[in-house]
């Protein structure tokens, strides 16, 4: 039986590694074989699991092995933690990333998953794979589990502050985007960490159509446990919440959200009145003063950076006419298969075939260009 795969996303410092580690511990206490996969250049996800010891990262090991023309092996990057009172060990991997300012963290994530897939990660005898992902970086590498459907389920970790909720909203919208080109990852819902009872995150969740899976109150003893590389789920109040969530996940009792997310205008209005005034443009005269602005020829102008939406529109334009027509009716006009079949005088089976073909083509075009 294949492992259940869950990507846990959150803003840096919001408690996603705390959440992931304690969820790993809970599954292990329930006699499940768990692998915790750290997907953050800080490579701090498994630190608590391994008593403060940083694990060798896939990025570093791969570089060392590649330098001497050797292959990475499982025992180079996968480590086991035996915990005396736990019925199962917990396995840990850290993907890692480049030194600060010396490379692209997202590229490291993509390369790391390539190594793990070659080692057969999704064929190992593991019940649960928890992927601890940094969520406040827009680089596409951090969307790898969504883009390539490597995670069946997605959980957002937030608090009641605007920036962590903004990050959660971005991940929700990114997952929706990948669903339009065949992505299979489904959003389970949101965990409110360090809950102060203000209800801000719950207000957002209701507006965006996201279920609140669990609220974890701020608890100094839980923080102290985490700081000393122990598990907060040893505390009855915290442990009961995590065990309920873990039980619901294992029993497939959580219905995935059809969350729409919010656009920026809708989002900021959750937090108060927003000015209707237009921004006042600055003039060259006030910026340069008595200096003359430098002349720039048209050849010196930088090319416009293609956004994801622009790229997607270009890729849609490259589809066969029949595929393009069916795709646009399904995804842009939100018509049902039956309705499209009637309008185009096709069978429902023909429409489904065209739509599947269009999505596969779009996925290939989008990620290969």
Protein Blocks (a to p, Z undefined) as FASTA:
>chain_A
ZZddddddddehilpmmmmmmmmmmmmmnopacdddddbfklpmlmmmnnopacddfklm
mmmmmmnopacdfklmpccdddfklcbdcddddebjadehiacfklmmmmmmmmmmmnom
mmcccfbdcddddfkbcbfklmmmmmnopafbdcddddfbfklmmmmmmmmmmmmmmmmn
opabdcfbdcdehiehlommmmmmmmnopacfbdcdddfklmmmmmnopafklpmklmmm
mmmmmmmmmnopaccdfdebjafklmmmmnoccdfbdcddddfklmnmmaccddddfklp
ccddddfklmmmmmmmmpcfklmmmmmmmmmnopafklmmmmnopafklmmmmmmmmmmm
mmmmmmmZZ
